[in-house]
């Protein structure tokens, strides 16, 4: 209908081979699509919205978005992604909204996953399997105003501190569900909202020893050991000398 093509809920196992070249809105939601051929979108330069939710996708082919420079909305929710790979959306430079929610197997976001998405305004990573995320992946999104993180098993250990510091700094100008996002571990903060953790929560992280500290301790221990051996050696010699001197004195008295 016009520039909209709706192929949702058709029990498709593969993407339709031919679409109108002026397609602006394409819905392939609620199918059984497990893969997309490389270059599939190369001819659809008018495409602005692509809905792939509720399929069986675990990866996207390299260069998928080369011809889709106008793509602004991409929905990949309810799929089987375990990794958001480096440069996965590099050619989709006009993307404004990206939905990766409800991918329960999603456990890793590459630090360069969102490179090139300078215009991205909304990112949904909720209800996945993320326990941590690299700050580098988000710092390259200057236009971000909406971020959803809830429903992930976040591990709020020392490695999480830089990300939480960044999140607190962005919260005033970035709509977020971070109050719903909770720590799953370690046990002492399980169930705590991410933003309830303050700098004081990570004080123990700054008391950990560095490699230089360990080397210094090892050096001091070595020196102390040598000093102890030398002291015992000198004490042994002194005791032996005293014993001989005492025996010599007894012999003279006799």
N, C-alpha and C positions, 0 to 999 in steps of 0.2 A: 504494500500500500504506500504509494508515493516513494519515499526514500527509506521506508522501514521494511525490513524482512524479518518475519517471525517464524522461526523453525523450532520453537520450544516445545518440549513434551511430545516429540515425534518418535521416540525410541531409536534415535539415530546412533549408529556405532562409528560413524565418520562424518566429517563436515561435508555439506553439500558442495559439489564440484564447481558449479557455476552460479553466480549471483549477478544481479544488475550492477553495472559498473558504477552507477551513481548511488549505491547503497550507503545510507548515512547512519542507520541504526540497525544492528544485526543481533538478534537473540537466538542463541543456540542452547539456552538453558534447559535443565531437566531432561537431559539425554544420557547417552552412555558413551560419549566420545572420550577415547583414551589417548589420542594423539592428533596433532595438527601437522599437515605437510609443510615443509620449509617453503617460504615464499607465498603462502596461501593468501596473504593480504596485499600482495605487491600491486595488484591492479585496482585496489579500492581506495583511491586517494580521497574520497569524500567521507569515508567512515569516521564517525565521531563517537559512537557508543558501541561497545562489544560486550555482550552478556554471555559468559561461559559458566555460570554457576551451576552447581549440582550436576557435574559430570564425573569422569574418571581420570582427569588429567593429573599427571605426576611431573610433567616438565613441558617446557615450550621450546620449539626449535629456534636455533640461532637465526637472527635476522627476520623474525616473524613480522616485525613492525616497520620494516624498511619503507614500504609504500604507504603506510598509514600515518602520515605526518599530522593529520588533523584529529587523530584519536584523542578524546578528552576523558572518556569514562570507560574503565575496564573492570569487569567483575569476574574474579576467579574464585569466589567463595564456594564452600562445600565441594572441594575436590580432594585430590590425594597428594598434594605437594608436601615434600619433606624438606626441601631446600629452596630458598630463593637465591638463585645463582648469580654470580657476578655479571653485570651488564645485561641482565635479563630483559630490561625495558629500555635499553640505551637509545634505540631509534625512535621510541615513543616520546619525543621531547615535549610534545604539547599536552601530555597527560595531566589532568587536573584531579581526578579521583581514581584511586586504586583500592580494590577490596580483595583482601587475601584472608578474610575471616573464615572460621569454621573449617580449617584444614587441620584436623586433629594430629596428623603426623608431622606437621611443620615444626621442626626442631632447630633449624639454623637459618639465619639471614646473613648472607655474605656481606662483608663490609662495603663492597662495591655494588651491591644489588640494585640500588636505586640511582646509580650514577647517570647523570644526564637529565634527571627529572626536576629541573630547576623551577618549573611552574607548578609542581604537584602541591595541591592544597589539602587534600584529605587522604589519609592512609589508615586502613583498617587491618590490624593484625590480631584481632581479638579471637578468643576461643580456638587457639592452636596448641602446640606442644612446646612453645618457647619457654626456656628456663633463663635465657639471657639474650641480649642483643648488643651488637657492637655499636658504640656511639658513632663511629665513622659512618655507619649506614644512614644515620639520621642527620648528622651535621651538614651533609650535602644537600639538604632540602630547605632552602631559605624561604620558600613560599608556604611552608606547611602551617596550616591553621587548625587542622583537625587530626587527632591521633587517638586511635582506640587500641587498648592493650589488655583489657579485662579477659578473664577466662583462661589465662595461661599459667603454667606452674612455675612462676618466677622463683629463682634461687637468689635470695637477697644477701649474698655474701660480700666479701670485700671487692670482688670484681664488678659488682653492681653499682658501687658508689659514684663513679664518673657519670654513668647514665642517669642516675637519680638526681644528681646535681644539675645536669643539663635539663632534665624534665621539670624540676622546680623553677628553673630560670625561664622556661617557656610557658609555664602554665597560665600566666596572665594573658598571653596573646595566642594561646593555642588550646582550643577546646579539646578536652580529653576526658576519657572515662577512667583516669588513673585512680580515682577514689574507689572504683570497683575492682581495679587490679590489685591482687593480693599476693603476698609472699607464700610460697609453699614450703620453703626451707630457708635457713636452718630452723630447727625446732623452736628456738627461743623467739622467733618472730613469725612463725607460721600463723597465717590468718590475718596478719597486719596489712593494712593498705600500703601500697608503695610509698605514697607521699607522707605517711606517718613517720617514716624513718628520717631522722635528722642527721646532721654531721656528728652529733654525739653518739649516734648508733654505730658509727664506724670508727670510733676512737681506737679500739683494739687493733684495727687494721694498720694503724700507723706505728704500732709498737713492735711489729714484726721485724726480725733481723734481716739485714741485707747480706749479699755475698761478702762484702767487705767486712761486715761485722763477724761473720763466721770465720773468715780468714784471720782476722785479728785475734779472735778467741783461740783458734787453733795455734797461732804463733805464740800467744801468751802461755798456753798449755804446754807447748813444746819447750819454751824457755824454762818454765817452772819445773818440768820433768828433768831437764838437764841440770838445773840448779840443785834439785833434790838428789840426783845421782852423785853430783860432785860433792855435795855436803856429806852424804853418807860415806863416800870414799875417804874424805878428809877425816871424818870422825873415826872411821875404821883405822886409818893410819895413826891418828893420835892415840887411840886406845891401845894399839899395838906397841907404840913407842913407850907409853906409860907403863904397860905391862913389863916390857924389857927393862926399863929404868928401875922399876920396883924390884925386879928379880936381881938385877945387878947390885942394888943396894943391900939386899939380903945376903948376897954372896960375900960382899965386903965385910959385913958385920960378923959373919962366921969366921 
